[in-house]
Amino acid sequence: MHDLTDRPVLLARLPVGLTLREPLGLSEDLGAHRLELGPQCFDGLGKRHDDEYTSVPRADSACYSPAAARAAGGHRVVADRRQLARIPWQRLTTRPVYENRWIRVREDQVALPDGRTTIYGVVQCAGCVGVLPFLDADTVVLVGQYRYVFGGFFWEMPTGAMKPGESEEAAVQRELAEEAGYAADRLVKLCSYQTSKSVVDETANIYLAEGLRALELPPDPTEFIEVRAFLFDEVVRMVERDEIKDSMTIVAVLHAARRRPR
């Protein structure tokens, strides 16, 4: 059996109807969905015809690129795509596209690990925070508001963007006060995560708040918010029923549920 793990890399999925034969030349095979290496023959799932599992990459990792380099004798070089997975993409040029108070959009020209170039759009925004406030061990505070982008009313925890130079904790206390009308004696960081790693450069910082104190603050004129206390177990069920759509709230609820005594 031939092992492909030490070969150089391919850059897209192996198309249906493509055959790989030693010495690593590519050719059409009259619609057959198989990969041939010397005496061994494999189907598109990376299995031999007798269904014995092999070390040949599966269909979702076996790759082919029309731009693959040619080896001596004119044969295309086949490689293991995994060798390219960790290589950083290089920004060649960038240009601003759009900007307002909250976001900036840029378009980059990027060099890929295989040497090709492409364009990539990036939405830049400040980091954000979210806080799940506990009134007591069994009760949390959620805020409900109309979300314009998705065209509906949703329950979620207080969330918002961080201001320049603002610490995470200060941003959490500010959002908790502005949206829910509380201050917290104790904040516990649950996690940080990337909200949309392929398009937006935003990192969300998720906190749990305890020891709440009600505040008397004027409402934010740009926000129209309903504040309500929920049993935490009911909020967990709302997540399970797909009623809560905000990813930051879902992440916070699942983290908080794991922290509770079993």
RANOR-V782131 format. One line per field, one symbol per residue. ss: DSSP state (H for helix, E for strand, C for the rest). psi: psi as a letter, one per 40 degrees, with the letter a starting at -180 (. if undefined). A space follows every 50 residues. Layout:
ss->???
psi->???
//
This chain:
ss->CCCCCCCCCCCCECCCCEEEECCCEEEECCCCCEEEECCEEEECCCEECC CCECCCCCCCCCECCCCCCECHHHCECCCCHHHHCCCCCEEEEEEEEEEC CCEEEEEEEEECCCCCEEEEEEEEECCEEEEEEEEECCEEEEEEEEECCC CEEEEECEEEECCCCCCHHHHHHHHHHHHHCEEEEEEEEEEEEECCCCCE CCEEEEEEEEEEEECCCCCCCCCCCEEEEEEHHHHHHHHHCCCCCCHHHH HHHHHHHHHCCC
psi->ihhedeiaiieiihihehihihgfiiiiffeigihhhbeihiaeefiide ehiiehiidedhiihdeiihiieeiihiihdddedehiihhdiihidiha ddiihihihhhideeiiiihhhhhiiiiiihhhhdadehihiihihhdde fihihiihiiiiihehiddddddddddddefiihdhhhhdiiihdgeedi fhhhhhihhifihiigiiiheeihhhhihihdddddddddefdhdhdddd ddddddddeih.
//
